[in-house]
Amino acid sequence: MDRKIKWVKNQMMDKTEKSSIDFLSCQEIRKVREFHKSFPEYRQTPLRSLTELAGYLGVGGIYLKDESYRFGLKAFKVLGGSYAMGKYLAQRLGLDISKLAYRQLTTAAVRQQLGEITFTTATDGNHGRGVAWTANRLKQKAVVYMPKGSSLTRLENIRAEGAEASITDLNYDDAVRLATENARKYGWVVVQDTAWEGYEEIPAWIMQGYGTMALEALEQLQAAGVDKPTHVFVQAGVGSLAGAVQGFFASACQGDVPPTVVVESDQADCLYQSAVANDGRPRIVTGDLATIMAGLACGEPNTIGWNVLRDYSYLFASCPDWVAAKGMRLLGNPLGNDARVISGESGAVPAGLLAELMTNPELAAAKEKLGLNEKSKILLFSTEGDTDPVKYRDIVWNGEYPAPAK
């Protein structure tokens, strides 16, 4: 198996006509955050300044958004599902979501007006748990399908939120199709963070939901005296999160957008393959998508996210599992006074890639293309904590997926 990191500079971002990112503007995302702030569990997650690591790697600053604290669920995903479900209910009620807070959505009067709604989704774990958690709090139902090989711990966490959940014998993309077919059959509502023709409204709302994390990060950077990052690294499965982060920063930093690196598993690198093809059309990766980065094990791009990434992102990277494992160990065993960050398999791969870019001679050309140097102020997103504690210990304690010898 090829253990090398692959990368490609995006050749499509220089075209004059770009897809709209108005739905991810600061103005829109501030409205989204107000909805999230209406939840009693809302707290801004920490932005960690990893000063010692930055000095070791030879950059000016590394700032890592730690989503292991989000709503007590150890992952950012709940931001997207909760906002999309709130928007859907607001639409059913004929109201603007800015007029509806969480407390109103949970009242008996609203529940009576809406009736019983079943939300369904396919997930490796984190998104499904967020949908189940939100449905539970909104006094509605959730049915969750998980792809083969999913963590039993993540399955039980979803069931603990009151959802009906099962692990299928399908890969992620086929599990999405199963959820969609059953929603059509039973009158359920699909809450999926990937888009396809005819299913774009809810995925766009989910992307907006993720924007809360990006807005928080920018404001936290500015509070720390950094006007904006010089570089943004963000991981991608279908591209919803990456598209949301990219769209937000492209809108917020118009005229001087920081280069964004989109990071994928090499077993599910549909966006990287799309960038290599260089014709503007998304590519699909098939098969088992067998990677420890379960949250990134998606072979079919979100069409909305792809359009944003195609038009604005600077570089795409395809990473073997050892890069994520390295990132987990690096963040979990910090230098000096740096904060310890418990980052899961899908959360840590940007940190692992950054470390390799700064230390691996084989990636010198990518480092040069990006202009990474002692002045760089880099923003990373650790999108999950140890949502599978057994796997976390196997990697961080027991050394699974070691980096190749140099």
Beta strands, then each sheet from edge to edge (+ up, - down):
strand 1: 6-9
strand 2: 47-49
strand 3: 61-66
strand 4: 118-122
strand 5: 141-146
strand 6: 164-167
strand 7: 189-190
strand 8: 231-235
strand 9: 260-265
strand 10: 315-319
strand 11: 377-382
sheet 1: 1+ 10- 9- 8- 11- 3- 2+
sheet 2: 6+ 5+ 4+ 7+
end
